[in-house]
Amino acid sequence: MEETNLLRRKVGIKSLIIILIGLFLFFLIGCSDQAAMQQDNQKQVEASHDESTEDEQDKVAPDKSQKEEGNQPEKEAQLVEYTGPVEHIFFHPVIAYPELAFDQDPISKGYNDYFVTVKEFKRTLEELYKNDYILIDINLLINKAGSKVTANRTLMLPEGKKPLVLSIDDMNYYDYMRKNGNVYKLILNDEGEVCSYTIAPDGKEVISQDNAIVPILDQFVKEHPDFSFQGAKGLIALTGYQGVLGYRTNQRNSEDFNQKKRNALKVIERLKETGWTFASHGYGHLDARKVSYDRLVKDTKRWKKEVESLIGPTAVYVYPYGSRVVTGSKKFKMLVDSGFTLLASVGPSPYLKGYNHNAIMMDRRHIDGISLQTQQDRLSPLMDADYVLQEKVRP
């Protein structure tokens, strides 16, 4: 009996041991499976995170690229070689008050012949822009190689554009101009922009950006930046016998001379900063062809002393009256030796030619009452003269 009980106890202990071993093995296998499952889950999470990150990168990258692209300045227009004619047109200061210019006094005919009104100038700009002209700095036409000077007939310009030099003669605002409808002078406003100052017919002082060539063209280029190549505006051809830009800097012994000079220099500096350049128009507006050599020399020296000292050196000489001297003559050589390597006259069509590797000759078309009223066909490549004359204020 005791043996039987002993056997039962041994069997029970062995069973218990087997059960405990089984439980232990089951626990180990379960932990291992759980660890594997956790590892698999971690891999899935990491894989899911990687996929999500890639998706987010795919979504963000284009936005980032677009933002960076949007912050970039506009691409410059493609430049192509231009080898055609270079137009050069010129004006006198525009008529701000037609009622003074066309009042039937002895000078009215001169105003009808040689000037344009504010509205006519604005329409001219519209026509030039519509016909794909682009303003250039006249100095682009001067090709210097050491001591040699030749005309640059090959320009790199935006595709489809045609080069245009625009110049203004006698922007000195002479005394007669102030009495016959032009403004008095150029000034700077509080923002440092070029404006005109005038005493209107009613006696009131007027400061405006809408009745003189400089501020009108500045505004037009601001609204149509593709009308200007590299910021170029116009060429201002100055005499000196009644000062410059409306400042009587010729009155060197006047009590307020220094103040006049300072004011003029401020305007000159701003003009240069905003794309305007300068030329000599002779000191006394003399007919270079008709006057003696000695008188032309004296006139040129005085211009350099009184005007060049204000505006700085220039390579451009604009013949008064468009009356050029004989090419290669003593007068011609004197002007070239004085630093004027581009000499501009008046002609009916574009003309640009080098001479003897030391000078360039150029012709300009006059845009005024005569050309607008009697030379419409000649002006047709540039503008529709009938459209320009729509104002109907001329006598």
Secondary structure as UniProt FT lines:
FT   HELIX           2..71
FT   STRAND          79..82
FT   STRAND          87..91
FT   HELIX           98..101
FT   TURN            106..107
FT   HELIX           108..114
FT   HELIX           118..130
FT   TURN            131..132
FT   STRAND          133..135
FT   HELIX           138..141
FT   STRAND          142..145
FT   TURN            146..147
FT   STRAND          148..151
FT   STRAND          155..158
FT   TURN            159..160
FT   STRAND          162..169
FT   TURN            171..172
FT   HELIX           175..179
FT   TURN            180..181
FT   STRAND          185..188
FT   TURN            190..191
FT   STRAND          194..199
FT   TURN            201..202
FT   STRAND          205..208
FT   HELIX           213..223
FT   HELIX           225..227
FT   TURN            230..231
FT   STRAND          235..238
FT   TURN            241..242
FT   TURN            245..246
FT   TURN            249..250
FT   TURN            252..253
FT   TURN            255..256
FT   HELIX           257..273
FT   TURN            274..275
FT   STRAND          277..280
FT   TURN            288..290
FT   HELIX           293..303
FT   HELIX           304..308
FT   HELIX           309..311
FT   STRAND          316..318
FT   HELIX           320..322
FT   TURN            327..328
FT   HELIX           330..337
FT   TURN            338..339
FT   STRAND          342..346
FT   STRAND          351..355
FT   TURN            356..357
FT   STRAND          358..366
FT   HELIX           369..374
FT   HELIX           376..379
FT   TURN            380..382
FT   HELIX           385..388
FT   TURN            389..391
//
